[in-house]
Each structure stands twice: as C-alpha cells, then as structure tokens.
Amino acid sequence: MKIADIVTRSVKLEGAISNAVVSFDDHDVSLVAVVSDVVRNGRPVAGIGFNSIGRYAQHGILSTRIRPRILNAAPDSLLDESRTRFDPARIYAAAMKNEKPGGHGDRASAVGALELAIWDLNAKLDDRPAYAAVAEAFGRTVAAARVPVYAAGGYYYASGGGRTLRDELQGYRDQGFDAFKIKVGGADAAEDLARIEEALAVAGAGSRLAVDANGRFGLHDALTFGQSIAGYGLRWYEEVGDPLDFALNQALTHNYDGAIATGENLFSLQDVRNLLNFGGMRPGRDIFQMDAGLSYGLTEYGRIIDLLERRGYSREQVFPHGGHLINLHIVAGLGLGGCEAYPGVFKPFGGFPPSCPVVDGTVWPSDAPGFGLEEMPGIAAAISDLLG
C-alpha cells in the first residue's frame, strides 16, 4: 500500500466580511487530496483535508516542498506497524524533512492540511467516521453526549446591506444555536458596546455570548475595554491583543476576572508551552483555541492537549478555532469542551452539512466515512474538481 499522488488547489472563500483587523474578500483555503493505490468502486481511495478558515492557502509550500518529500519516501516508511494504514506521525516527520525548528506560520498550515487528509484516508479505509478513528488512536472512548457548539458571526458588514446584527443572531438561534460570538474592536467603544447590547437581546445572557477582538488591542485599550464589558458576565473575551504578546495576556488575566480566550494563532507545541509559561492562563477558567489545521495536524495537536493536561488544565477548556466539520470530528474524538461553527459565512467550508443538525446548541458528526466532507455540496464540488 502506498500514496500514489498528492494534489492540492486553492479554493476561494465566499462572502465580503471583515473583522477588526482584516477583510476576507480575497482569502482562500488549501484543499488537499492524498490519493492511495487502494481501489474501491473503480476509484482510488483518497483522503481529503484542508488547513482552516480565515487564513490563506499554501499551494507553493504543499506543491514544491511537502509533496516531493512524501512521494519520494520509501512507501513502507509511511505505514503504521500493521502495514495496513498510513501513520500520520511518520508522514508528519517526512513532510518536515530539512525544515528548521521554528518558523511555523504557513508551513504549519500546509503540513496540517496534508496530515488531516491522512486521518480522513485511514478512516475511509476502515469505513468508519473520523471521530471514531481519532478516539481510538488517542486511547479514548467516544462519549455519548453531543458536542456543545456556538455560532460565530457578528462581523462588520458593509453598510446598506439591509441586515442587522440582531437579524443575524436570530437566524442562528432559529437554526438551533443557543450561544454566539461577535466581533469587537473594529468600531469605537460606544458602537461595540451597543453591538453587545443588541446581541444580548438574542443571546439572553452574557454566559451565552463571547466577543472577539482579533488581536486589535494594545494593553491600554485591552484593559479599558475589559473594564467596560466586565459587568456583562460574557462567556469569554477573545484574542484581545497580539497572540504572541504574552505579557499583555498575563496583564489581562490579572485585571479581568472573566474568561479570556486565545491560541488560534499559535501554531506549535512550543508556542503553547510559551503561552502557559508566560501568558497567565488560568486552569478551570480560560479558553484555548488552537486549531489542528493551523498547527501541523492532529499529531502535534495531540501533544498540545497532553501538555495542557500535564500542566493542570482541562481538555474541556479547549474550543478549537475554525468552525468547520473537521474540527467537529476532532472535538468529538478527543472529548474537548466544544466546537465553533460558521453557519452563515466562509462557504463552502464553514458550518456543517444537513446530516449534522444543531439541536439545543449541540451537534454530532454523521457516521459518513472519514470527515464526511463529501456531504457538504460546496466542498464536494471542489473535491470533484480536484480529483477530476
């Protein structure tokens, strides 16, 4: 058994929206197919993965650096001990051949997309859903409980669109969501506070609403805005400043009693270790949002979760960034705290297929083989174009 080919294409996200820092008008995603030499129903079995939402595609890194390393490796060196499945850790190691320590960034996303495609491929070879394969690989039993999920939205839309923030969140509630996240930091404080009040009218309580500044604030503004929202009892205050400004993060934890959330822009085990060493994160309170698709895949992600638990944090404090189906499987398989969803934006990758309905703020992956990405029509069309 071997990998016959690796193909990738960049798929543009739909929608003209922005947060406090960036516009997503020209963002795209790396869609990757790892094609095996196993043939079923007349076609090779292929694993599908992508990096994540809200970043750029890494076509060059995947095509010119990573693909040749994998295809030139001895086929047996990429298999697990049973010689019937591909070993994600060995493929991760092969992908990183001749790469220096550090310098994560887009490289971490490129490897993440490839490595996640291997998990999809292995689960398809076993004809089972990815969450079951993930749970088994990490020595876990899949819990019967459904995954808590929140609707991420509340972006800054162009004026004149005829839709209000309240309309948006009410639409999510009508879909079964009972917790929400909106953007802050892209307007003056008075407008953002008004937006929070508008969102609370739908959420019903601060414990059902989080706010995300996308790294916009310096220390003074972070603390000032934190004081302004302290009385709302919000679910969390997210990505307040630069994600590598651990001193700012620590100061915030000393001066803001509510939960803070960060981690989506940390791309490695060492990044997370630095956050724990210097960022002031509080066991039982703060939220970690690292995303496997941005941090080398599940091999590295599993090491991150292990580090958190060894340092006294709970995996229930982990809510991966991303809002997509791959992370739903990861949350279910690893027993994490909950999952983000993008039900209204970032098509075709955001949100879940009809086979994964949201009920009372919870959702569960379908039992389709692998991650079930083919159940999402927009992704299925992109996969069809990719594989020909």
Secondary structure, 3 states (H helix, E strand, C coil): CCEEEEEEEEEECCCCCECCCCECCCCEEEEEEEEEEEEECCEEEEEEEECCCCCCCCHHHHHHHHHHHHHHCCHHHHECCCCCCECHHHHHHHHCCCCCCCCCHHHHHHHHHHHHHHHHHHHHHHCCEHHHHHHHHCCCCCCCCCEEEEEECCCECCCCCCCCHHHHHHHHHHCCCCCEEEECCCCCHHHHHHHHHHHHHHHCCHHHEEEECCCCCCHHHHHHHHHHHHHHCCCCEECCCCCCCHHHHHHHHHHCCCCEEECCCCCCHHHHHHHHHHCCCCCCCCEECCCHHHCCCHHHHHHHHHHHHHCCCCHHHECCCCCEHHHHHHHHHHCCCCEEECCCCCCCCCECCCCCCCECCEECCCCCCECCHHHCHHHHHHHHHHHC
